């Protein structure tokens, strides 16, 4: 792939200082569609991280039977009960309540811990078709997305994708007949350019690109290879995007801060004992350092 016209970005953007007369509406209202029975932690981690990343109002939309568990984790985010199927996953009957969230929030995230089902794919397909929607898709959201045929053709929302390598392989295999490039930068560029999305390809030296700019992250450590780490990133990313940054700048700042928080936590606890909630707890120190 010809990368001559790609701008290599090395500087990490920053949030503007908060004015003295600010109120919570100035810093973004977000909704995170997440969780299912047995996967309530993903929803809670994303919500906690979004709060620590400065979102003014965080709502977690989750299956109604999972809601008491999610709500018990943190009183500072609110919760929205969604219709569910017999397995405890979000049902297609929840679509009207989910569409209502579009008018009430600056950004939506979809995916952490939701599972995979035809109903979830139908909900996601409806979201993809919404104009003026800022949408982050992560985790099971990406696994559902990879099963929607020719989804770029219906895409009207502004989209940030956050696949790890396995999810990237599934996305690309479903979309492209050509062989997937071996190097991660060209993989991310290929997906971004062909889908008109911003892509965060997670892993060591996380790659961020919108097809015109490319950033390779310099923070993070192997201790962050732990369940829930990606959910924390989703919360941080959605919160930063809602605070007025562009999709690319929000993605760069999110991966840098997420990795820095992981480094701070690892320095304190060691890489072996590091868990995702340690990354969330280190976010305040990471933001102070930036």
Secondary structure, 3 states (H helix, E strand, C coil): CCCCCCEEECCCCCCCCCCCCCCHHHHCEEEEECCCCCCHHHHHHHHHHHHHCCCCEEEEEEEHHHHHHHHHHCCCCEEEEECECCCCCECHHHHHHHHHHHHHCCEEEECCCCCCCHHHHHHHHHHHCCCCCEEEECCHHHHHHCCCCCHHHHCCCEEEECCCHHHHHHHHHHHCCCCCCCCHHHHHHHHHHHHCCEEEECCCCCEEECCCEEEECCCCCHHHCCCCHHHHHHHHHHHHHHCCCCHHHHHHHHHHHHHHHHHHHHHHHCCCCCCHHHHHHHHHHHHHHC
